[in-house]
């Protein structure tokens, strides 16, 4: 296999600056070999006039958009998502369809803020279900995280890792259970808290 291509793929996948030693641990190539390939990649990208560059930043290397193209490209960049919100998204993806009231049991009162934020990002659908809301991911969810929308169990496995829950393969064709409706002694329903119920856009469907 082409060693330079391996280094290039590793740097691209990282999405952040890495030292040659860090790349060596991932690629199993010698650090000196990594440095040679990084310098060669930097020359290649420059010579071809690419909008992407392989650049050395202190002791680390990164793959990034050249500064003269950054402003125009920024409009197409996906929005940042904080770690706490990412965990909520992962829980929804893993357990979907999941009642918002059940998600309350997992993460507490921040459930309302988080589910609304995820809906605003186009990652989650919220549809009325009894006194609560049923949460499912959208088509864009898989695209946002760089996943294959057809690999449903692959999505669940990855999101289980992000959510910090044990992955359990779901038999094919078996839908996830949304769980029981909240009882009176459970956390307050979404109606009681005044949580907004937004209609589901007709163009988006759950990835399961």
C-alpha positions in Angstrom: 0.0 0.0 0.0 1.2 3.5 -0.8 2.8 4.9 2.4 2.3 8.5 1.4 -1.3 8.0 0.7 -1.7 6.4 4.2 -0.1 9.5 5.8 -2.4 11.7 3.7 -5.5 9.8 4.7 -4.6 9.8 8.4 -4.0 13.5 8.4 -7.2 14.2 6.6 -9.2 12.0 8.9 -7.8 13.5 12.0 -9.4 16.9 11.4 -6.8 18.5 13.6 -3.0 19.1 13.8 -0.9 16.1 14.7 2.8 15.5 15.4 4.8 13.0 13.3 4.9 10.8 16.4 1.1 10.8 16.7 0.8 9.9 13.0 3.4 7.2 13.5 1.3 5.5 16.2 -1.7 5.4 13.9 0.0 4.5 10.6 2.7 2.2 12.2 5.3 4.0 10.1 8.6 5.4 11.4 8.4 9.1 12.5 11.2 10.0 10.1 9.4 8.4 7.3 6.3 10.3 8.3 8.2 13.6 8.1 9.5 12.8 4.7 6.0 12.1 3.4 4.5 15.2 5.0 7.1 17.4 3.4 6.5 15.7 0.0 2.7 16.1 0.5 3.2 19.8 1.3 5.1 20.3 -2.0 2.6 18.3 -4.0 -0.4 20.4 -2.8 1.5 23.6 -3.4 2.6 22.6 -6.9 -0.9 21.6 -8.0 -2.3 25.0 -6.8 -4.8 23.2 -4.6 -7.1 25.2 -2.3 -6.0 22.6 0.4 -2.6 22.7 2.0 -0.5 20.4 4.2 1.1 22.8 6.6 3.5 22.6 9.5 2.4 24.4 12.6 5.1 24.4 15.2 5.8 20.7 15.9 2.6 19.6 14.3 1.2 19.1 10.8 -2.3 19.8 9.5 -4.4 19.6 6.4 -6.4 22.8 6.0 -8.0 25.3 3.5 -5.5 27.9 2.3 -6.2 31.3 3.9 -7.1 32.9 0.6 -10.0 30.4 0.1 -11.1 30.1 3.8 -13.6 33.0 3.8 -15.6 31.7 0.8 -15.5 28.1 2.0 -16.6 28.9 5.6 -20.3 29.3 4.5 -20.3 25.5 3.6 -18.7 24.3 6.8 -20.9 22.3 9.1 -21.7 24.1 12.4 -19.7 23.2 15.5 -21.4 21.0 18.0 -20.3 21.0 21.6 -19.4 17.7 23.4 -22.4 17.8 25.8 -24.8 18.3 22.9 -23.1 15.6 20.9 -23.7 13.1 23.7 -27.5 13.9 23.6 -27.5 13.5 19.8 -25.8 10.1 20.2 -28.3 9.0 22.8 -31.2 9.9 20.5 -29.5 8.1 17.5 -28.9 5.0 19.6 -32.3 4.7 21.3 -34.6 6.2 18.6 -37.5 6.5 18.5 -37.0 7.9 22.0 -39.5 9.8 24.0 -38.3 13.2 25.2 -39.6 12.4 28.7 -37.4 9.2 28.7 -34.4 11.3 27.6 -35.2 13.6 30.6 -34.4 10.6 32.8 -31.0 10.2 31.2 -29.8 13.8 31.0 -32.2 15.9 33.2 -33.7 19.3 32.5 -31.2 20.2 29.8 -33.2 17.9 27.5 -35.4 20.7 26.4 -32.6 23.0 25.4 -30.6 20.2 23.7 -33.5 18.8 21.7 -34.5 22.2 20.4 -30.9 23.0 19.5 -30.5 19.7 17.6 -33.8 20.3 15.8 -32.5 23.8 14.8 -29.4 22.2 13.4 -31.6 19.9 11.3 -30.3 16.8 13.1 -33.4 15.7 15.0 -37.1 15.5 14.4 -39.6 16.0 17.3 -43.1 14.8 16.8 -46.0 14.7 19.3 -46.4 11.3 21.1 -49.0 11.3 23.8 -48.0 13.9 26.4 -44.4 13.9 25.2 -42.4 14.1 22.0 -40.9 11.3 20.0 -37.3 12.0 18.9 -35.7 10.6 15.8 -32.7 11.6 13.7 -33.1 13.1 10.2 -31.5 12.2 6.9 -29.0 15.1 7.4 -27.8 13.4 10.7 -25.8 10.8 8.8 -24.5 13.3 6.4 -23.4 15.7 9.2 -21.4 13.0 11.0 -20.0 11.5 7.7 -21.9 8.2 8.1 -23.6 6.0 5.5 -27.3 6.5 6.0 -28.0 2.9 4.9 -25.7 1.4 7.6 -28.2 1.8 10.4 -26.4 -0.6 12.8 -23.1 1.1 12.0 -24.6 4.4 13.0 -26.0 2.9 16.2 -22.6 1.4 17.1 -20.7 4.6 16.5 -23.2 6.7 18.4 -23.2 4.3 21.3 -19.5 4.9 21.7 -20.0 8.7 21.6 -22.9 8.4 24.1 -20.9 6.1 26.4 -23.5 3.3 26.4 -23.0 -0.4 25.7 -23.7 -1.3 22.1 -26.2 -4.1 21.6 -27.0 -5.2 18.1 -30.6 -4.9 17.2 -32.2 -7.8 15.2 -32.8 -6.7 11.7 -36.3 -5.4 11.2 -36.9 -4.9 14.9 -37.8 -1.3 15.7 -36.5 0.4 18.8 -38.9 0.7 21.6 -39.8 4.3 22.5 -40.6 3.2 26.1 -43.8 3.7 28.1 -45.7 6.9 28.5 -44.6 8.9 31.5 -46.6 8.3 34.7 -47.8 11.0 37.0 -44.8 10.5 39.3 -42.3 10.7 36.5 -40.6 14.0 35.3 -43.1 16.6 34.1 -44.4 16.1 30.6 -43.4 18.4 27.8 -46.9 20.0 27.9 -46.4 20.8 31.6 -43.0 22.4 31.0 -44.3 24.5 28.0 -41.7 22.9 25.6 -42.5 23.9 22.1 -43.7 21.2 19.7 -42.4 22.0 16.3 -43.9 20.3 13.2 -41.7 17.8 11.4 -40.5 19.1 8.0 -42.1 16.7 5.4 -38.7 16.4 3.5 -36.9 14.8 6.5 -37.3 11.3 7.8 -35.6 9.3 10.4 -32.5 7.2 9.7 -33.7 4.8 12.5 
